[in-house]
Every structure is written in structure tokens, then in C-alpha cells.
Amino acid sequence: MSSPFDILGVDSDADDAEIVEAYRRRVKETHPDVGGSAREFQLVQTAYEQLQEGYGTEEYDAEHESVEERYRREQPRVEYLNYEILDDYGWELDDDDLFRKASDAGLDSADYGRLEVEPHESLLEAAEDCGFEWPFACRGGACANCAVALVEGEMEMPANHVLSSNMVDRGFRLSCISAPTTDEMRVVYNVKHLPGLDELRLPPQQFGQAHSDD
């Protein structure tokens, strides 16, 4: 496990001024806008926070979590389920125990599981980082190909050009532009063929690398 000193690239006896200088340097180096990764950028911020809280001093709890452990704890966790498998088991989208049944069914990880969403990342991007091919077309919130049903938790959808207010109230979100705003969330993905959403789809071949499960 890396220590906060390792993450910032300073010696364990560095003074406050050296730590601040190293933090500012590492933030610039790891920022996603300049080619860094969201994970590395967040680790730098977490490391600095731990040093500010007293990491390495006698007062600091010896059992305190590592930078990586704290980073993982702070990432929103999403439990997901593929809508296409509901018919196979006779399940309904509004079943109260839908995710418990999915957990007990021994499904493939592509159909059911959990993933973490990093800062500055959409739900679709997080799924792709895990190697999953969730449906999408435009990536810009202009179609319903990437729609998911939000079952539990909250998601921020900064723009919406296609979903009606009724659809939003029913929990539908566009995974290409939406991200969790709660620590825990449950979604059913691949709901693009549901009534109302089906006519809002676009042909994925229009967008080069778009993916569809049609």
C-alpha cells in the first residue's frame, strides 16, 4: 500500500511547505484535463487530505485506512442488472426484491454485479472501464440507446434533450451523461426497448464505435 508521502512524492519528514508544493505539482501532473487519470488525480487529493489530518504523527490512528482503501471507500458503488435477463427468470422491473434475486441467481458478471464510478466519469464510462459493452449511440444525451432505470440512489443528469419529465420521474436516466450522487446506487441497464424509450433510439452505426445489443 502506498503512503500519502509516496503518492505526493515527498520524504516522510517533509515540512508543511514542501507538502503543499508537492501537492500543487502533483495535482497539475495528474489532472485529467492534461492527460492524467481521474483515479490518480483523486489519490493525490486523498493523500493530501490524510497528511492534513495528521498522518505519520503519534496522534494519528495506527489502524487508519491506507490511501487506496480510503479512495475505494469514497467512490460511488453501483449495483447493476441487465434488463434482458428478466424475462428468463420471470422477474419484473418493479419487483421489490429484484436485486436480491439477481444476487442469488449466479449470473454472469456482464449481467449482474457491482462497479465503482470514479470522479469525472459517467456511468457508461465506468461500465466500459470494467470491460462491459453497455448499449449507446451518441454519447451526448441525444438518444435513449444508453438509458438505464434507476432503482435506488440518485444520479445527476446535467442535460436532457430526449426523456420526458414523466420518464425522468419514473427513474430513467441516460448513462452516457449521468453519474451517481449517492454512495450506493442500483440500476437496470439495457432498457432501451421499453415503451416510450424504443422510439427515442438512434441507429448506433451512425456513430462509428457505438455499441448496441440489438
Salt bridges, closest charged atoms under 4 A:
GLU29 OE2 - ARG25 NE 3.75
GLU29 OE1 - ARG26 NH1 2.97
ASP33 OD2 - HIS31 ND1 3.65
GLU40 OE2 - ARG26 NH2 3.28
GLU49 OE1 - ARG70 NH2 3.47
GLU53 OE2 - ARG70 NH2 2.86
GLU65 OE2 - ARG73 NH2 2.60
GLU74 OE2 - ARG70 NE 3.27
GLU79 OE2 - ARG114 NH2 3.39
GLU79 OE1 - ARG186 NE 2.80
ASP95 OD2 - LYS101 NZ 2.96
ASP97 OD2 - ARG100 NH2 2.88
ASP97 OD1 - LYS101 NZ 3.59
ASP104 OD2 - ARG100 NH1 3.19
GLU128 OE2 - ARG139 NH2 2.61
GLU133 OE1 - HIS211 ND1 3.74
GLU152 OE1 - ARG186 NH1 3.59
GLU184 OE2 - ARG77 NE 2.90
ASP198 OD1 - HIS193 ND1 3.08
ASP198 OD1 - ARG201 NE 3.22
ASP213 OD1 - HIS211 NE2 2.97
ASP214 OD1 - HIS193 NE2 3.24
ASP214 OD2 - ARG201 NH1 3.22
